[in-house]
Amino acid sequence: MPAHANMRALCPREMRCCSFICRIVITCCICLFALPLSAPAASLPIGANAATSDDWENDTAFEDDAAFEDDAAFEDDSVFGAPPAQIADPAYPVNRLVFSFNDFFYIYLLDPAAKAYRYVIPTPFRAGIKNFFLNISTPGRAVNAILQGNAHKFGIELSRFLINTTIGIGGFIDMAGRDPRMHADYEDSGQTLAMWGIGPGIYLMLPVLGPSTLRDSAGLVGDWFLNPLSYTLPGLVAVGVTTYRTVNEASFHVGDYQTLKQAAIDPYDALRNAYLQNRAKEVGR
């Protein structure tokens, strides 16, 4: 049989598997290429009340919204007075402009959509959707755990995926999360680059995506490659699914951004410092 005939005989599942493996290899290559381009990560000061990101914790599918609104970055105003992280912001004028755009986008588009969605859709359903997306994004977290040399976290992610996909009805119920030892510990490509000694680089404010650094922006490329939805869904469908996930996630944090703006003298600086401190804590976990 000719070689091209064998290729045509591959089933779609085999082709998707090969595509995913190729994406993992490409992600590793991106990380290795970036390694010599950055200095080692600088030590960042973290205040006693530094912002935390427990986005994936306490996500039982049948509790009220209070179980999902435990982001300490918006509960303690003292975080806004914490010392600024020592990361350069040479693109300050552009970052300020993008911040203004993001502020308009959130206040007049995302926040109203999240409020309306929260009003119409009950908490158990929204929690189930959040758990489903957390479960389906397991490959990215598992691969990053391996790239960081953390076999324990890899085992937890694999166990969580098996338990939640089966007993948890496709991941809509976080059955594994009911065990305190089985909580998801979100690992992304930006953290992997930091573990490999790559410094944060300069501070960036990305359109719609929000605060980031040069390292974490490069990590977003790796996260995209490791996200199953990025290659299993057509382009426009993937955009629609991502938009829905964003609105669903935002529905658990309605009012948080307004609280930050009201508590801060300069919302730009407050958001920047909260983000950098939170990322420093995540990298140091």
FITOR-519911 format. One line per 10 residues: number of its first residue (from 1); their letters; for each residue x, y, z of C-alpha. Coordinates in Angstrom, 2 decimals, padded with zeros to 5 digits, always signed. Layout:
BEGIN
NUM	a	X:Y:Z  ...
//
This chain:
BEGIN
1	mpahanmral	+000.00:+000.00:+000.00  +001.44:+003.45:-000.84  +002.63:+005.61:+002.01  +000.01:+008.27:+001.35  -002.68:+005.63:+001.60  -001.46:+004.68:+005.06  -001.67:+008.33:+006.11  -005.22:+008.56:+004.85  -006.06:+005.42:+006.82  -005.21:+007.14:+010.15
11	cpremrccsf	-008.35:+007.69:+012.14  -009.14:+011.21:+013.42  -008.33:+010.15:+017.00  -004.82:+009.05:+015.99  -004.27:+012.28:+014.08  -005.35:+014.38:+017.08  -003.03:+012.38:+019.33  -000.10:+012.99:+016.98  -001.00:+016.68:+016.82  -001.04:+016.95:+020.62
21	icrivitcci	+002.35:+015.25:+020.92  +003.77:+017.64:+018.33  +002.43:+020.59:+020.30  +004.11:+019.34:+023.48  +007.41:+019.07:+021.60  +006.98:+022.57:+020.15  +006.20:+023.95:+023.61  +009.39:+022.41:+025.01  +011.36:+023.90:+022.12  +009.90:+027.35:+022.82
31	clfalplsap	+010.89:+027.06:+026.47  +014.40:+025.90:+025.60  +014.81:+028.72:+023.07  +013.71:+031.31:+025.62  +015.99:+029.96:+028.37  +019.18:+031.80:+027.39  +017.33:+035.01:+026.57  +016.42:+036.00:+030.11  +018.27:+036.52:+033.34  +017.43:+034.43:+036.42
41	aaslpigana	+014.26:+035.46:+038.13  +014.65:+038.27:+040.64  +013.48:+037.87:+044.19  +010.17:+039.71:+044.58  +009.01:+041.13:+047.90  +005.76:+039.62:+049.05  +003.78:+041.33:+051.78  +002.10:+039.47:+054.59  -001.23:+040.07:+052.85  -000.06:+039.48:+049.29
51	atsddwendt	-002.72:+038.71:+046.72  -003.56:+035.07:+046.31  -005.25:+033.24:+043.44  -007.46:+030.40:+044.63  -009.40:+030.35:+041.39  -009.62:+026.60:+041.29  -010.15:+025.83:+044.97  -013.42:+025.24:+046.85  -015.24:+024.56:+043.56  -017.88:+022.17:+044.84
61	afeddaafed	-020.65:+022.21:+042.30  -023.58:+022.84:+044.63  -022.65:+025.77:+046.86  -023.53:+029.44:+046.66  -021.36:+032.08:+045.01  -019.50:+032.82:+048.25  -017.58:+029.58:+047.78  -016.13:+030.97:+044.56  -015.47:+034.55:+045.61  -012.55:+033.90:+047.95
71	daafeddsvf	-009.86:+035.79:+046.04  -007.85:+037.41:+048.82  -006.55:+040.04:+046.40  -009.87:+041.83:+046.80  -010.68:+041.05:+050.43  -007.84:+042.85:+052.19  -007.22:+046.45:+051.20  -003.72:+046.31:+052.67  -002.48:+044.52:+049.58  -002.73:+047.78:+047.66
81	gappaqiadp	-000.27:+049.40:+049.99  +002.32:+046.63:+049.69  +005.77:+047.50:+048.33  +005.90:+047.37:+044.51  +007.62:+044.39:+042.93  +010.99:+045.18:+041.37  +010.08:+044.61:+037.72  +010.74:+047.23:+035.06  +007.84:+048.90:+033.28  +009.54:+050.57:+030.29
91	aypvnrlvfs	+006.36:+050.30:+028.21  +004.46:+052.36:+030.78  +002.77:+054.79:+028.33  +001.51:+051.94:+026.15  +000.58:+049.83:+029.17  -001.44:+052.75:+030.54  -003.29:+053.06:+027.25  -004.05:+049.34:+027.16  -005.15:+049.50:+030.80  -007.67:+052.20:+029.89
101	fndffyiyll	-008.99:+050.00:+027.07  -009.25:+046.98:+029.38  -011.01:+049.11:+032.00  -013.62:+050.18:+029.42  -013.94:+046.59:+028.16  -014.56:+045.21:+031.63  -016.87:+047.94:+032.97  -019.07:+048.22:+029.89  -018.91:+044.74:+028.33  -017.62:+041.88:+030.48
111	dpaakayryv	-019.03:+042.96:+033.84  -022.60:+043.60:+032.56  -022.52:+040.29:+030.68  -021.29:+038.46:+033.80  -024.00:+040.09:+035.94  -026.77:+039.15:+033.51  -025.41:+035.62:+033.16  -025.15:+035.27:+036.94  -028.74:+036.48:+037.35  -030.14:+033.99:+034.82
121	iptpfragik	-027.96:+030.91:+035.38  -028.05:+029.24:+038.80  -024.86:+028.69:+040.76  -024.80:+024.87:+040.52  -024.81:+025.02:+036.72  -022.14:+027.72:+036.56  -020.02:+025.76:+039.03  -020.39:+022.63:+036.92  -019.24:+024.52:+033.82  -016.24:+025.87:+035.71
131	nfflnistpg	-015.35:+022.37:+036.90  -015.74:+021.00:+033.36  -013.25:+023.48:+031.90  -010.88:+022.83:+034.78  -011.04:+019.11:+034.05  -010.59:+019.42:+030.30  -007.51:+021.61:+030.76  -005.75:+018.83:+032.72  -003.21:+018.05:+029.92  -001.66:+021.51:+030.19
141	ravnailqgn	-001.24:+021.31:+033.96  +000.03:+017.73:+033.81  +002.62:+018.47:+031.12  +003.86:+021.53:+033.01  +004.15:+019.46:+036.19  +006.39:+017.03:+034.30  +008.44:+019.85:+032.76  +008.94:+021.19:+036.28  +010.09:+017.77:+037.46  +007.19:+017.43:+039.90
151	ahkfgielsr	+005.96:+013.84:+039.69  +003.69:+014.32:+042.71  +001.66:+017.08:+041.06  +001.53:+015.07:+037.84  +000.08:+012.12:+039.77  -002.53:+014.35:+041.39  -003.58:+015.80:+038.03  -003.85:+012.34:+036.47  -005.85:+011.02:+039.43  -008.13:+014.05:+039.40
161	flinttigig	-008.80:+013.62:+035.70  -009.68:+009.94:+036.03  -011.94:+010.47:+039.06  -013.74:+013.57:+037.80  -014.18:+012.27:+034.25  -015.84:+009.09:+035.50  -017.47:+009.59:+038.89  -017.70:+013.35:+038.35  -019.79:+012.95:+035.17  -017.34:+014.28:+032.63
171	gfidmagrdp	-015.78:+016.70:+035.08  -018.93:+018.69:+035.88  -018.58:+017.70:+039.54  -015.20:+018.03:+041.23  -015.37:+014.77:+043.15  -011.59:+014.61:+043.59  -011.52:+018.11:+045.06  -013.51:+016.93:+048.06  -010.28:+015.38:+049.28  -008.02:+018.22:+050.54
181	rmhadyedsg	-005.02:+016.32:+049.18  -006.49:+016.33:+045.67  -007.08:+020.03:+045.05  -005.94:+021.25:+041.64  -002.69:+023.20:+041.83  -002.74:+025.25:+038.65  +000.53:+025.02:+036.77  +001.12:+026.99:+033.60  +003.96:+027.46:+031.13  +004.95:+030.78:+032.68
191	qtlamwgigp	+005.65:+029.02:+035.97  +007.62:+026.36:+034.11  +009.82:+029.00:+032.49  +010.38:+030.54:+035.93  +011.34:+027.14:+037.34  +013.91:+026.87:+034.53  +015.54:+030.09:+035.72  +013.99:+032.54:+033.28  +013.34:+035.95:+034.79  +010.02:+037.77:+034.44
201	giylmlpvlg	+011.40:+040.38:+032.06  +009.42:+043.59:+031.69  +005.87:+044.24:+032.79  +003.19:+044.18:+030.10  -000.51:+044.99:+029.98  -002.13:+042.82:+027.34  -005.37:+043.81:+025.59  -008.34:+041.98:+027.18  -006.01:+039.43:+028.84  -004.80:+041.95:+031.42
211	pstlrdsagl	-001.51:+042.20:+033.38  +001.42:+039.99:+032.42  +005.19:+039.94:+032.02  +007.39:+039.09:+029.07  +007.96:+035.61:+030.47  +004.30:+034.96:+031.22  +003.30:+036.26:+027.78  +005.64:+033.70:+026.20  +004.10:+031.13:+028.51  +000.67:+031.90:+027.07
221	vgdwflnpls	+001.92:+030.50:+023.75  +002.83:+027.23:+025.46  -000.51:+027.15:+027.27  -002.31:+027.57:+023.96  -000.44:+024.63:+022.46  -001.25:+022.47:+025.48  -004.95:+023.36:+025.55  -006.97:+020.56:+023.89  -009.66:+023.04:+022.84  -007.18:+024.95:+020.69
231	ytlpglvavg	-006.92:+022.12:+018.18  -010.10:+020.08:+018.65  -012.49:+022.92:+017.80  -012.73:+025.10:+014.67  -011.42:+028.65:+015.03  -014.68:+030.55:+015.53  -016.11:+027.82:+017.74  -012.99:+027.90:+019.91  -013.34:+031.69:+020.26  -016.97:+031.29:+021.27
241	vttyrtvnea	-016.16:+028.61:+023.83  -013.33:+030.72:+025.28  -015.65:+033.74:+025.51  -018.28:+031.68:+027.30  -015.69:+030.32:+029.71  -014.50:+033.87:+030.45  -018.03:+035.13:+031.17  -018.76:+032.08:+033.34  -015.55:+032.62:+035.32  -016.24:+036.36:+035.67
251	sfhvgdyqtl	-019.67:+035.61:+037.13  -017.95:+034.38:+040.30  -016.02:+037.63:+040.72  -018.61:+040.31:+040.05  -017.64:+043.48:+041.88  -014.03:+042.49:+042.61  -012.53:+044.89:+040.08  -014.70:+047.76:+041.31  -013.52:+047.05:+044.86  -009.91:+047.25:+043.68
261	kqaaidpyda	-010.52:+050.59:+041.94  -012.28:+052.11:+044.94  -009.59:+050.99:+047.41  -006.60:+052.09:+045.33  -005.18:+055.55:+044.81  -003.99:+054.45:+041.36  -005.83:+051.37:+040.00  -003.07:+050.76:+037.43  -000.41:+050.45:+040.12  -002.70:+048.44:+042.40
271	lrnaylqnra	-003.49:+045.90:+039.69  +000.16:+045.70:+038.66  +001.42:+045.10:+042.22  -001.32:+042.58:+043.03  -000.55:+040.62:+039.87  +003.23:+040.58:+040.37  +002.96:+039.54:+044.01  +000.47:+036.82:+043.14  +002.70:+035.45:+040.38  +005.71:+035.50:+042.69
281	kevgr	+003.77:+033.43:+045.19  +002.58:+030.98:+042.52  +006.12:+030.51:+041.21  +007.40:+029.95:+044.75  +004.85:+027.25:+045.56
//
